[in-house]
Amino acid sequence: MRRSGTVATVLALLSLLIPNALPAQAAIEVADSSGRRVRLAAPARRIVSLAPGITELLFEIGAGARVVGADEASDFPPAAKAVPRVGNSMALNLEQVAALRPDLLIAWPHGAAQRQLAGLRSLGIPVFLSEPDSIEAIAGEMRAFGRLTGNSPAAEERAQALLARARKIAGDHAGREPIRVFVQIWDRPLMTVNDRHLISNALRLCGARNVFADAARLTPTPNREAVAALDPPAIVLLAGPAQAAAWVRDWKALAQLQAVRTGALVAIDPDRLARPTSRLLEGVAAACDALAAHRAPARPP
């Protein structure tokens, strides 16, 4: 990605391209994931999305045509691949952002690019931070995006459908014994999630209990010995086919693990279990169905 000559030059360019700060009394005001109130004078028409889940969610509520720029990982739906790229969570091409004349940026609240977002915000560009951590929060984000884009009816329909499907998954697995799981999201270093993470919250729909629920960090990095000490009955691997095969080989080296002995190594496409969109429930349903064969029988009433 080509870097601009100086930050000062880029910011000066942005000051010419971006409208003046919004008036105090804006027509639209929505709180983002950080609690910051984001104000727009009118529904956004030129949006830069800085996370693949954000891009997907905008398309899902019918606002895809308003996405004029996106991060390098935004690849779904297929139409999102045609959106101009502006960088990633580590670094943005500020000149490209400026040239797109956005009236709203929606970003994931992590990564080195946050320093650049602060500079863009100081010029009066509204920045909405998005990090839903539960199914209910995803529905809330749909509604927020609907308000920001003037697509509230479509967003509300999608939110209601999401919550209804979540209730159905929970109902399908109600009354079954909980099952302890280790969730692997990376291999080197070995990385998992704690109970505050969206993935853990989603898997609880069918009674899956994260063995690292109480870890202090959102994404802990335990060693395999720590996992072996907890001996989870199942391991959920967020990986594509080739990567999952390598991870399974690594776990099979620990033949004493209950999950290895019973074959409870469940691989799920990370795009379907980590992105905060409706597709998350596809991954949850697949994981829950796979885990069903490895949980203890329900206790009699």
WOQUIQUI-V870553 format. One record per pair of residues at least 12 apart in sequence whose ideal C-beta (glycine too) atoms are under 7 Angstrom apart, sorted by the first residue. I is the first residue (numbers start at 1). J is the second residue. Records with the same first field share a line. If there is no record, write none. Layout:
# WOQUIQUI-V870553
I->J + J
This chain:
# WOQUIQUI-V870553
1->87 + 91 + 93
2->93
4->94 + 95
7->119
10->94 + 95 + 98
11->119 + 123
13->95 + 98
14->98 + 120 + 123
15->123
17->98 + 101
18->123 + 124 + 125
19->124
20->124
21->124
22->39 + 40 + 41 + 124
23->41
26->39 + 40 + 41
27->40 + 41 + 42
28->40 + 43 + 147 + 148
30->144 + 147 + 148
32->128 + 129 + 130
33->109 + 129 + 130 + 131 + 132
34->109 + 129
36->129
38->126 + 128
39->126
40->104 + 126 + 148
43->148 + 149 + 150
44->66 + 103 + 104 + 148 + 149
45->66 + 103
46->66 + 68 + 100 + 101 + 102 + 103
47->66 + 67 + 68 + 102 + 104 + 106
48->68 + 69 + 86 + 97 + 100 + 102 + 105
49->67 + 70 + 71 + 74 + 106
50->71 + 89 + 105 + 106 + 107 + 108 + 113
51->71 + 107 + 108
52->71 + 73 + 74 + 75 + 76 + 275
53->275 + 276 + 277
54->106 + 130
55->67 + 70 + 74 + 80
56->76 + 77 + 80 + 275 + 277
57->141 + 142 + 145 + 276 + 277
58->145
59->77 + 79 + 80
60->158 + 277 + 278
61->142 + 145 + 146 + 151 + 154 + 155 + 158
62->151 + 154
63->145 + 149 + 151
64->79
66->149
67->83
68->84 + 100 + 102
69->83 + 84 + 86 + 96 + 97 + 100 + 102
70->83 + 85 + 86
71->86 + 87 + 88 + 89
72->85 + 87 + 88
73->88
76->271
84->100
87->113
89->108 + 110 + 111 + 113
90->111 + 112 + 113
91->112 + 113
92->113 + 116
94->116
97->120
102->125
104->126 + 128 + 148
105->117 + 120 + 125 + 127
106->128 + 130
107->127 + 129
108->130 + 131
109->129 + 131
128->148
132->198 + 276
133->196 + 197 + 198 + 201
134->198 + 201
135->162 + 163 + 166 + 202
138->162 + 276 + 280
139->159 + 162 + 163
141->276
142->155 + 158 + 159
143->155 + 156 + 159
158->278
162->278 + 281
165->281
166->205 + 281
169->205 + 206 + 281 + 284 + 285 + 288
170->205
173->206 + 207 + 288
175->298
176->207 + 295 + 298
177->295 + 296 + 298 + 299
178->207 + 209
179->207 + 208 + 209 + 233 + 234 + 291 + 294 + 295
180->209 + 211 + 232 + 233
181->203 + 208 + 209 + 210 + 211 + 232 + 234 + 235 + 236
182->211 + 227 + 232 + 235
183->199 + 200 + 210 + 236
184->235 + 237 + 238 + 247
185->219 + 238
187->247 + 250
189->221
190->221 + 222 + 223 + 224
191->219 + 221
192->212 + 220 + 222
193->210 + 218 + 219
194->212 + 213 + 215 + 217 + 218 + 220
195->210 + 213 + 214
196->218
197->218
198->276
199->273 + 274
200->213
202->280 + 284
203->284 + 287
205->284 + 288
206->288 + 291
208->291
211->230 + 232
224->254
228->254 + 257
231->257 + 258
232->259
233->258 + 259 + 264 + 294
234->259 + 264 + 266 + 291 + 294
235->251 + 259 + 264 + 265 + 266
236->266 + 268 + 287
237->265 + 266 + 267
238->268 + 270 + 273 + 274
239->267 + 270
240->269
244->267
248->265
251->265
262->294
264->294
266->287 + 290 + 291
268->283 + 286 + 287
269->283
273->287
